[in-house]
Amino acid sequence: MKKYLLVLTVLFVCPMASKAQTFIQAYADIVNQCSQTNITNSLTEFEALGVKRRGTTALQNTLDWLKNKYLSYGYTASQLQEFSYTYSGSTAACKNLVVTKIGTTYPNTYVIICGHYDSIVGTGTNDNGSGVASILEVARLLRNVPTEYSIKFINFSGEEDGLKGSQNYVTTVVNGTSPKMNIRLLFNLDEVGGVAGLTNDTITCERDTSTPTTNNAASNTFTNELIACTELYSPLNTFLSYAYASDYMSFQSNNEVITGFFETNETTHKHTATDLLVNMDPVYNYNVAKAAIGAMLHFAVASTTPLNTIEQNDYMVSVFPNPATNEIYLNLGSLPQTHYTFSLLDIHGKTVFSQVVDNAPLMQGFSVSHLARGMYLGILETEGQRITKKIVLE
């Protein structure tokens, strides 16, 4: 949750920003599946988990609750990763939860939607159960939607202790990946639950105005796209402001492109025992979730073609790059099994490559540099499943 700043915040009304994109009915059809019941239930369950301070049972229970939520939506264990860390001044282990959905065209470029799940003093139902509830609904509705860019749904801990979780993730994962993780956009949701008794009809959209300034223009562009999506796919009005004091700043300082949502009517209950659902506006939270769903469909470039039976039956398994040269990667999609055999057959039906994989990660690489250039049939076989893909080597 953000700390108060002793500065004047200037908010710009952007009534014409929605002209940046056009309305896409296929996106609206998905957005309209957003559930008020799910949002309210998630807030209620989050509140019941207690004060989610570092090192507490409540924090671990919340992590387990989150994992069970994603699994109930159909994400697999191979798509879920926990990243544990400690930091100076505390011996308590904290964990970030990352759920990855691989894209169809740019599998190594990520759109990240994130929010923290820890709290301080109170249960943090608004700060930041509201962001958590929204992200969960985005994850639920996008699971079976092919997107050109990969998506990471991230639930950070340690935000209330000074952005510790997001800082650790940037240092050890984003920068620790070789080559460095390619992030198209980081979209942060923090405190988006509204204030009970007020007219909550506006969401603040936040752009990068800080140093380093290299990506400020890109952040401004994406934030105006966020404004457009909000106005296209939700009933909310928008204000344009600047990003500060939440997990996106760990990425901003790493020179990544960021944007974010924050409630315009700011609660007075943050960091207190009264940060509870009774003091929020769950309908507003629902409308924010609708806006976030529309924005993520746009940012990740979702397919506008409904999934057919074949696509549903192949668990969104994919092979990339295709055409390939020296190496191919197999994405398990939502396939529940992590033990499989992957084979390549040439145009004569001869098996020219076969490998058994145990405890498979979400993405597994295979060297094909020794094979002749041409067309092959890739076959993924598990117990009870056989999925085929045409693969071209050139």
Summary of the structure (lengths in Angstrom):
residues: 394
radius of gyration: 21.5
end to end distance: 50.5
largest distance: 72.2
contacts: 1396
relative contact order: 0.16
helix: 30%
strand: 29%
